[in-house]
C-alpha cells in the first residue's frame, strides 16, 4: 500500500482561457487538488507514521528493546518495498 500526504504541496498547471489560454501554475495541497478536480472522489484517509520519522526516532536516546523493534520494523518494510519493485 502506498500513502499520500494530503497536506503535501503541489503545483498544478492550469490553462486560463480568459487570458488567451495562458498556462499558470496553481499551488495547492494534494487534498485541495482532489477536492477541486476529482469531485466525488474521496481517497481513503488513514493515519500513518513516516518512515523518516521512525528512523530519526530510532536514532534518538531510546531503550535498546525499543530501538531493536523499530529497526526490525524498518528492515521488514524495506525488504517488502524491494520485493514490490
C-alpha positions in Angstrom: 0.0 0.0 0.0 1.2 3.5 -0.8 0.0 6.5 1.1 -0.1 10.1 0.0 0.3 13.2 2.3 -2.9 15.1 1.7 -1.3 18.2 3.2 1.7 18.0 0.7 2.0 21.0 -1.6 2.0 20.7 -5.4 1.9 22.9 -8.4 -0.9 22.3 -10.9 -0.7 23.7 -14.4 -4.0 25.4 -15.3 -4.9 27.0 -18.7 -6.6 30.3 -18.2 -9.0 30.7 -21.1 -10.0 34.2 -20.0 -6.4 35.4 -20.8 -5.9 33.8 -24.2 -5.0 30.3 -23.0 -2.1 31.3 -20.8 -0.9 28.5 -18.6 -0.4 29.4 -14.9 0.6 27.2 -12.0 -1.7 26.9 -9.0 -0.1 26.0 -5.7 -2.4 23.7 -3.6 -2.3 20.8 -1.3 -2.9 17.3 -2.6 -6.2 17.3 -0.7 -7.3 20.6 -2.3 -6.4 19.1 -5.7 -8.8 16.1 -5.1 -11.5 18.5 -3.9 -11.2 20.8 -6.9 -10.5 18.4 -9.8 -11.8 15.0 -8.7 -15.2 15.8 -7.4 -16.9 12.9 -5.8 -13.6 11.0 -5.3 -12.8 10.6 -1.6 -9.5 8.8 -1.0 -9.2 6.5 2.0 -7.6 8.5 4.8 -5.5 6.6 7.3 -3.1 7.7 10.0 0.5 6.9 9.1 3.9 7.1 10.6 6.5 8.3 8.1 9.5 6.0 7.7 11.8 9.1 8.0 10.3 9.9 11.4 10.7 6.3 12.6 14.4 6.4 11.5 15.0 9.6 13.4 13.2 8.4 16.4 15.3 5.3 16.4 18.4 7.4 16.4 17.3 9.3 19.5 18.0 8.2 23.0 15.5 5.4 23.5 15.6 2.0 25.2 17.5 -0.8 23.4 14.5 -3.0 23.1 12.5 -0.2 21.5 15.4 0.5 19.1 15.6 -3.2 18.1 11.8 -3.3 17.5 11.9 -0.2 15.3 15.0 -1.4 13.4 13.3 -4.7 12.8 10.1 -3.0 11.5 12.2 -0.8 9.2 14.1 -3.8 7.9 10.9 -5.7 7.1 9.4 -2.7 5.5 12.5 -2.1 3.3 12.5 -5.8 2.3 8.8 -5.6 1.3 9.5 -2.4 -0.7 12.3 -4.2 -2.6 10.1 -7.2 -3.4 7.4 -4.9 -4.9 9.8 -3.3 -7.4 
